[in-house]
């Protein structure tokens, strides 16, 4: 068994839990078919529940969040240090959305609100550097996005792996064991649509309408899960 620590940086709103549960249900559901040997351990880091050391798990997945990585909340500052600890310990790390941004921010990059505004719905991640763990091979992945912040400067020792039309740093790795993906492969489309509808005032009606329409496109979350599984074994 591989012990996988899910760093929960947020929780699903109570009125949306009936759709697919919280993050601790979504991530195991995503990986259940491609990584049946993964044993998840949950760390409610947004409520200050952290692993005692980075050695507790083999792999860490850092979730999305409504917070920003440059906020000064105590748990965010603690998480930033913990990501540095993971890097030093040479454990595997996969950051999703906020977790992707945290990887950039913690290791010397820069995160800010994107000039493109919100990215919602289905976006095409064009692969610009193919690596051995990216199997099955794809030239692009269609993945769900729900973000306003982006990594605008990559940290040192980074390799850019994918870009989308409105997200130049859509996927990157730092060194050989830290991976960031500015997408939500764990989100079912029905949950992504519910979030867009709830945030219409913030996102804007036109962008929400376009995002909901994009949900008709096929998505590749299972392939993304296979890539993440493969990366975790590198």
Residue pairs with C-beta under 8 A, 6 or more apart in sequence:
1 37
1 38
1 39
2 35
2 37
2 38
2 39
2 58
2 59
2 232
3 39
3 41
3 56
3 57
3 58
3 59
4 31
4 38
4 39
4 40
4 41
4 57
4 58
4 59
4 60
4 61
4 232
5 40
5 41
5 42
5 43
5 51
5 56
5 57
5 59
5 60
5 61
6 23
6 24
6 27
6 40
6 41
6 42
6 43
6 60
6 61
6 63
7 43
7 45
7 60
7 61
7 62
7 63
7 79
7 82
7 99
8 22
8 23
8 24
8 42
8 43
8 44
8 45
8 46
8 63
9 45
9 46
9 62
9 63
9 64
9 65
9 67
9 79
9 98
9 99
9 102
10 23
10 46
10 63
10 64
10 65
10 66
10 67
10 98
11 22
11 23
11 46
12 19
12 21
12 22
12 23
12 191
13 198
16 191
16 194
16 195
16 198
19 188
19 190
19 191
19 194
20 26
20 29
20 188
20 190
20 191
23 63
23 64
23 186
24 40
24 42
26 186
26 187
26 188
26 191
27 40
27 61
27 63
27 186
28 38
28 40
29 186
30 185
30 186
30 221
30 222
30 225
31 38
31 225
31 228
31 229
33 222
33 225
34 222
34 225
34 226
34 229
35 225
35 229
35 232
38 59
38 229
41 56
41 57
43 49
43 50
43 51
45 75
45 78
45 79
45 82
46 65
46 67
46 75
47 75
48 74
48 75
48 78
50 78
50 79
50 82
51 57
51 82
53 85
53 89
54 60
54 82
54 85
54 86
54 88
54 89
54 91
55 89
55 91
57 91
58 91
58 92
58 232
59 91
59 92
59 93
59 94
59 232
60 86
60 91
60 92
60 93
60 94
61 93
61 94
61 95
61 96
61 99
61 228
62 79
62 83
62 93
62 94
62 95
62 96
62 98
62 99
62 102
62 103
63 96
63 97
63 98
63 99
63 186
64 96
64 97
64 98
64 99
64 146
64 147
64 184
65 97
65 98
67 73
67 76
67 98
68 98
68 101
68 111
68 149
69 76
69 80
69 98
69 101
69 102
69 104
69 105
69 106
69 111
69 149
70 105
70 111
70 112
79 102
79 106
80 102
80 105
80 106
81 106
83 93
83 95
83 102
83 103
83 106
83 107
84 106
84 107
86 93
86 178
87 93
87 106
87 107
87 174
87 175
87 177
87 178
90 177
91 177
92 177
92 178
92 179
92 231
92 232
92 234
93 103
93 177
93 178
93 179
94 179
94 180
94 181
94 228
94 231
94 232
95 101
95 102
95 103
95 178
95 179
95 180
95 181
96 181
96 183
96 184
96 185
96 186
97 145
97 146
97 147
97 181
97 182
97 183
97 184
98 149
99 180
100 151
100 171
100 180
100 181
100 182
101 111
101 149
101 150
101 151
101 180
101 182
103 109
103 151
103 155
103 174
103 178
103 179
103 180
104 110
104 111
104 151
104 153
104 154
104 155
104 169
104 172
104 180
105 111
105 151
106 155
107 155
107 156
107 157
107 174
107 178
108 155
108 156
109 151
109 152
109 153
109 154
109 155
109 158
110 151
110 152
110 153
111 149
111 150
111 151
111 152
112 149
112 150
112 152
113 148
113 149
113 150
114 147
114 148
114 149
114 150
114 152
114 166
114 167
116 150
116 166
116 167
117 148
117 204
117 207
118 147
118 148
118 202
118 203
118 204
118 207
119 145
119 146
119 147
119 148
119 150
119 164
119 166
119 167
119 182
120 145
120 146
120 192
120 196
120 203
120 207
120 208
120 211
121 144
121 145
121 192
121 196
121 210
121 211
121 212
121 213
121 214
121 215
122 142
122 143
122 144
122 145
122 211
122 214
122 215
122 217
122 219
123 142
123 143
123 144
123 145
123 164
123 165
123 166
123 167
123 170
123 183
123 214
124 140
124 141
124 142
124 164
124 165
125 140
125 141
125 142
125 143
125 162
125 163
125 164
125 170
125 171
125 183
126 139
126 140
126 162
126 163
126 164
127 134
127 138
127 139
127 140
127 141
127 161
127 162
128 160
128 161
128 162
128 163
129 159
129 160
129 161
130 137
131 161
133 227
133 230
133 231
133 233
133 234
134 227
134 230
135 226
135 227
135 230
136 223
136 226
138 220
138 223
141 162
141 183
141 220
141 223
141 224
142 217
142 218
142 219
142 220
143 181
143 183
143 184
143 185
143 219
143 220
143 221
143 224
144 183
144 184
144 185
144 187
144 189
144 192
144 219
144 221
145 164
145 167
145 182
145 183
145 184
146 184
146 187
146 192
146 195
146 196
147 182
150 167
150 168
150 169
150 182
151 169
151 172
151 180
151 182
152 168
152 169
154 160
154 169
154 172
155 174
156 174
157 174
157 175
158 172
158 173
158 174
159 172
159 173
159 174
160 169
160 171
160 172
161 171
161 172
161 173
162 170
162 171
162 172
163 169
163 170
164 170
164 182
167 182
169 182
170 181
170 182
170 183
171 179
171 180
171 181
171 182
171 183
172 179
172 180
173 179
173 180
173 231
174 180
176 234
177 234
179 228
179 231
181 224
181 228
183 224
184 192
185 221
185 224
185 225
185 228
186 221
187 221
189 215
189 219
192 211
192 215
193 212
193 215
196 203
196 208
196 211
196 212
197 208
197 212
199 208
200 208
203 211
